[in-house]
Amino acid sequence: MKALTDLTLIVRRTDEVGELIREIELVRPDGAPLPPFEAGAHIEVTLPEGGHNAYSLIDFAGDAAAPAAYLLGVRREDAGNGGSRFMHGLQAGDRLDATGPKNHFPLDDGQGPVLLLAGGIGVTPLIAMASALTARGRDFRMVYASRSPAAAAFADRLVAAHGARIQLHHDDQAGGPVPVAELIAKADPAAHVYVCGPKPMIDATRAAMEAAGRADAQFHAELFENTSHEAGDRPFEVEIASTGQVITVPADQTIIEALEAAGVDLVYDCQRGDCGICQTDVLEGTPDHRDVVLSKEERDSGKVMQICVSRALSDRLKLDL
């Protein structure tokens, strides 16, 4: 894939802003303006052990067109790949490399109402959306769900900036998860819905949209977690239709990882199942869908899949590669 802007960044400050959540402010070493970005965009930070993690860009001030600094919110995940531990260990003056910004989660160009649904650290891209919608004079509402008030990072600043447009939902006080189906049922039928959070929240939102008869184009989602590996995953085979090559995908690898190790050239980006770039036609076999891109009709057809996170329910998949 074509590389985006290579960035060397300096940590200007870090602050604890919620339970396990650190705010990190990044600037260029020479203090020059950073590349502009649009609401929903992220940068990809290079990790010391290799690879990279994507972090959404926060914009409270509405200055994304000429940012002097990038603001990130990172939740520590000790069971993850080490990226969040690295980010939480950063101190003022530390340097890091990144690329970006890029955006798989943009706002639509319409003028109608918007419902923003945030789950935990999934609030970060929606903060920039709230700022952009306010600047455009567009009607919106945000529901920000967290386990508890202590886990609701940035909530005070959101309420200060947008007042009654922000509704906070704390699971421990409400007695359970945010009632997504109720929110969708009460929303304006023309509203575009943007949801970022854990996969169960995204799946529930999609199901509620479908039950309410809302168009697929009104649903927009981004995962903050990787769902490519789950307990009980097993190996399976992938057959490359163009060559007949058969490659085993181990339980601890994704299709992309296994195919690239076997020398297959692929096009992909997010590796979280929310950008759609790696979508591939399925010629034989049954996919195990773990993305948030495909519609119910596409999933039920079994004819396409996102190979960055999805796996197989059958012993073999034949892919149009």
C-alpha positions in Angstrom: 0.0 0.0 0.0 1.1 3.6 -0.6 2.8 5.0 2.4 1.3 8.0 4.1 3.2 10.9 5.7 6.0 9.6 7.9 6.0 11.5 11.2 8.6 11.8 13.9 6.7 13.0 17.0 7.7 14.2 20.5 5.6 13.6 23.6 4.7 17.1 25.0 2.7 15.8 27.9 0.8 12.8 29.3 -2.1 12.7 31.8 -4.2 10.1 33.4 -7.8 11.0 32.3 -9.7 7.9 33.4 -9.4 4.4 34.8 -6.5 2.8 32.8 -6.7 5.6 30.2 -3.9 8.0 29.4 -4.1 11.2 27.3 -1.0 11.8 25.2 -0.2 15.0 23.4 2.3 14.8 20.5 4.1 17.6 18.5 6.7 17.8 15.9 10.3 18.3 17.1 10.6 21.6 15.4 7.1 22.8 16.5 5.8 23.0 12.9 2.1 22.3 12.2 1.1 18.7 11.8 -0.8 17.4 8.8 -4.5 18.2 8.9 -7.1 15.6 9.5 -10.8 15.0 9.4 -13.1 13.7 12.2 -12.7 10.0 12.6 -9.1 9.9 11.4 -6.2 8.1 13.1 -2.4 7.8 13.0 -0.5 4.6 13.2 2.3 4.5 15.8 5.3 2.2 15.2 5.9 -0.1 18.1 9.4 -0.9 19.4 9.0 -4.7 18.8 7.7 -4.1 15.3 4.3 -3.6 13.8 2.0 -0.6 14.6 -1.1 0.4 16.4 -3.8 2.8 15.2 -5.0 5.6 17.5 -7.8 7.9 16.8 -7.1 11.7 16.8 -9.1 13.7 19.3 -10.2 17.2 18.5 -11.9 19.3 21.2 -10.9 22.7 19.8 -12.0 22.3 16.2 -8.5 22.9 14.9 -8.0 19.7 12.9 -7.4 21.7 9.7 -4.1 23.1 11.1 -3.2 21.2 14.3 -0.3 22.3 16.4 -0.5 18.9 18.3 -2.1 15.5 18.0 -4.1 14.3 21.0 -4.6 10.6 21.7 -6.5 8.7 24.3 -5.1 5.2 25.0 -6.5 2.5 27.3 -4.0 0.1 28.8 -4.7 -3.5 27.7 -2.3 -5.8 29.4 -3.5 -8.8 27.4 -2.9 -7.1 24.1 0.2 -6.9 21.8 2.1 -4.6 24.0 1.2 -1.4 22.2 -0.8 0.1 24.9 1.8 -0.7 27.5 4.4 1.1 25.4 2.1 4.1 25.0 1.4 4.2 28.7 5.1 4.2 29.4 5.8 7.3 27.3 7.1 10.4 29.1 7.4 14.0 28.1 10.3 14.4 25.7 10.1 10.8 24.3 10.2 10.4 20.5 8.1 8.0 18.4 7.5 7.3 14.8 4.1 7.3 13.1 2.3 7.5 9.8 -0.9 9.2 8.8 -3.3 10.6 9.3 -5.8 8.4 7.5 -9.5 7.9 7.8 -11.7 4.8 7.5 -14.5 6.3 9.6 -15.4 9.6 8.0 -18.6 11.7 8.6 -21.1 11.6 5.8 -21.7 14.8 3.8 -25.4 15.1 4.5 -27.2 17.7 6.6 -29.5 15.4 8.6 -29.3 14.5 12.2 -26.6 12.3 13.7 -26.5 9.9 16.6 -23.0 9.1 18.0 -22.7 6.0 20.2 -19.5 5.6 22.1 -18.4 2.6 24.1 -15.4 3.1 26.5 -12.3 4.3 24.7 -14.3 4.2 21.5 -15.3 7.7 22.4 -12.0 9.1 20.9 -13.0 9.4 17.2 -16.5 10.6 18.2 -15.0 13.6 20.1 -13.7 14.9 16.8 -17.0 14.2 15.2 -18.9 16.2 17.8 -16.6 19.1 17.2 -17.0 18.9 13.5 -20.8 18.6 13.7 -21.0 21.6 16.0 -18.9 23.6 13.5 -21.2 22.6 10.7 -24.3 23.5 12.7 -25.6 20.0 12.3 -27.9 18.4 14.8 -26.4 15.6 16.8 -26.6 13.7 20.0 -23.9 11.6 21.6 -24.5 8.7 24.1 -21.3 7.8 25.9 -21.4 4.4 27.6 -18.8 3.3 30.2 -18.5 0.8 32.9 -18.4 3.5 35.6 -17.8 7.2 36.0 -14.2 6.5 36.7 -13.8 4.9 33.3 -15.5 7.7 31.4 -12.5 9.6 30.1 -13.0 13.0 28.6 -16.7 13.1 29.8 -16.3 16.4 31.6 -14.8 18.1 28.6 -17.5 16.7 26.3 -20.3 17.9 28.5 -18.6 21.3 28.9 -18.3 21.7 25.1 -21.7 20.3 24.1 -24.0 20.4 27.1 -27.2 18.5 26.8 -26.2 16.9 23.5 -24.1 14.5 25.6 -25.8 11.7 27.5 -23.6 9.7 29.8 -24.5 6.0 30.6 -22.6 4.2 33.4 -23.3 0.5 33.5 -22.7 0.2 37.2 -25.3 2.9 37.9 -27.8 2.0 35.2 -27.8 -1.7 36.1 -26.6 -2.9 32.7 -25.4 -1.9 29.2 -26.7 1.0 27.2 -30.1 0.1 25.6 -29.0 0.4 22.0 -32.2 -0.9 20.5 -34.3 1.7 22.4 -31.9 4.5 21.3 -32.2 3.5 17.7 -36.0 3.1 17.9 -36.3 6.6 19.3 -33.8 8.2 16.8 -34.9 10.2 13.8 -35.5 7.7 11.0 -33.2 9.8 8.8 -30.4 9.9 11.3 -26.9 8.6 10.5 -25.6 6.5 13.3 -21.9 6.3 14.2 -20.8 3.7 16.7 -17.3 3.0 18.0 -16.7 0.5 20.9 -16.6 -3.2 21.6 -17.9 -5.6 19.0 -21.0 -6.6 21.0 -22.1 -3.0 21.1 -21.5 -2.6 17.3 -23.4 -5.8 16.5 -26.3 -4.8 18.7 -26.4 -1.4 17.0 -26.4 -3.0 13.5 -29.1 -5.4 14.5 -31.2 -2.5 15.9 -30.8 -0.5 12.7 -31.9 -3.5 10.6 -34.9 -4.2 12.9 -35.9 -0.5 12.5 -35.7 -0.7 8.7 -32.8 1.8 8.5 -30.7 1.9 5.3 -27.2 0.3 5.4 -25.8 3.7 4.4 -27.0 5.2 7.6 -24.8 2.8 9.7 -21.1 3.6 10.4 -18.9 1.6 12.7 -15.3 1.4 13.9 -13.9 -1.2 16.3 -11.4 -0.3 19.0 -10.4 -4.0 19.5 -9.1 -6.8 17.3 -11.5 -9.7 17.0 -9.3 -12.0 14.8 -8.5 -14.4 17.7 -11.0 -16.0 20.0 -11.0 -18.9 22.5 -11.5 -22.1 20.6 -10.2 -21.0 17.3 -8.8 -23.9 15.2 -6.6 -24.2 12.1 -8.2 -24.3 8.6 -7.0 -24.3 5.0 -7.2 -21.5 2.4 -7.0 -22.4 -1.3 -5.9 -19.7 -3.7 -8.1 -19.9 -6.7 -5.6 -18.4 -9.2 -2.8 -20.9 -8.4 -4.4 -23.8 -6.5 -2.0 -23.3 -3.7 -3.3 -24.5 -0.3 -2.2 -22.8 2.8 -2.9 -23.7 6.4 -4.0 -20.9 8.7 -2.9 -21.7 12.3 -5.2 -20.9 15.2 -2.9 -18.1 16.3 -2.6 -16.4 12.9 -4.9 -14.4 10.6 -5.6 -15.3 7.0 -3.5 -12.3 6.0 -0.6 -13.4 8.2 -0.6 -17.0 6.9 -0.9 -16.0 3.3 1.8 -13.4 3.4 4.2 -15.9 5.1 3.5 -18.1 2.1 4.5 -15.4 -0.3 1.0 -14.2 -1.4 0.8 -10.5 -2.2 -2.2 -8.9 -0.5 -3.8 -5.5 -0.3 -5.1 -4.5 3.2 -5.0 -1.7 5.8 -6.7 -1.6 9.2 -6.4 -5.3 10.2 -9.4 -4.8 12.5 -12.2 -5.5 10.2 -13.6 -2.0 9.8 -12.1 -0.5 6.7 -13.2 -3.0 4.0 -10.0 -2.8 1.9 -9.2 -6.5 2.2 -12.7 -7.7 1.2 -12.3 -11.0 -0.8 -14.8 -13.1 -2.7 -15.4 -16.6 -1.2 -15.8 -19.3 -3.9 -16.2 -22.3 -1.6 -16.5 -22.9 2.1 -18.1 -21.0 5.0 -16.6 -17.9 6.5 -16.7 -17.0 10.2 -17.4 -13.3 9.9 -15.8 -11.1 12.6 -15.8 -7.7 10.8 -18.1 -4.7 11.2 -18.2 -3.8 7.5 -20.5 -6.3 5.8 -24.3 -6.0 5.9 -26.5 -8.9 7.1 -27.3 -9.8 3.5 -23.6 -10.0 2.6 -22.8 -12.1 5.7 -25.7 -14.4 5.1 -24.6 -14.9 1.4 -21.2 -16.3 2.5 -19.8 -14.9 -0.8 -17.5 -12.2 0.6 -15.4 -11.8 3.7 -12.8 -9.5 5.3 -9.7 -11.7 5.5 -7.9 -9.5 8.1 -10.0 -10.8 11.0 -12.6 -13.3 9.8 -11.9 -17.0 9.8 -13.6 -20.2 8.6 -16.4 -22.4 9.9 -15.5 -25.0 7.3 -12.3 -26.9 7.0 -11.3 -25.0 3.9 -12.0 -21.7 2.2 -11.4 -21.2 -1.6 -10.8 -17.5 -2.1 -10.8 -15.5 -5.3 -7.1 -14.5 -5.0 
